[in-house]
């Protein structure tokens, strides 16, 4: 991913150096380089210093590799041709008239795809108990969509009766992007959602310090339950049934577990205690049986949070209000102009 990403960055500067036929505005090159390390000293840098032979100096910077646009594209691609098409559509910046310039115009899409040809094949591994698993791709959820590759998920669906995929970052940031972006772009329709919770986390949400989590505190669990409640409400907005899996720690007490169970059952959601960290697959047998039962009942009425033809500004506002419970969104004139530009070029895209 990193090599393919930085190849395009190098070719952009090379294009500018050798005459800049496309008229790239060096002040508006939005495509940055990546490095597989969180190095704050490289976030904003000046490149091509040291004389004419090194190119045209300009301000740029480095992102972490998993935040690369290539990583996000890689995980949404359905095959090699689709990967090259998506890479070719990357907007690297604009000319002086603010017209977008793409990777395909630079001529880098073919070489980048060739570098990723073997990487595009999902990695099949196994758990300690011999269960097959795909580990493939990982774009940042706070920047991209935070899901593993489409090819891994679809391959799993062809090879197994049931596929479990991790959306990441909770039922707000992670699940919303999985459902509104990955599922929308691939036609995937989930049957059920498992939300993993711990007594420790809910106690912290209820105001307990990390150093005091060992002692029983049912009141804190009840106070912190509003966090889990919000996640369950978010999933319900997509028409999906949910089950809560409690990742049980040895110091969790029956009263604390019951507080979670009581809150979930009031919402019509079943709670399963899990001990897979100690007992392996056997520790989640009841959870697996409950998930299969929900799937067999066909309770899913999956729907997106917003439609494709909704204006981009309204899509952003819908996510802000429905998932994060904002009263609305406000923005200045500069952002309003960006919304207009994005609507014109990418109006039917998810956000």
Beta strands, then each sheet from edge to edge (+ up, - down):
strand 1: 24-29
strand 2: 33-35
strand 3: 45-47
strand 4: 58-60
strand 5: 62-64
strand 6: 91-95
strand 7: 100-102
strand 8: 123-126
strand 9: 132-135
strand 10: 193-197
strand 11: 242-247
strand 12: 270-274
sheet 1: 1+ 6- 7+
sheet 2: 2+ 5+
sheet 3: 3+ 4-
sheet 4: 8+ 9-
sheet 5: 10+ 11+ 12+
end
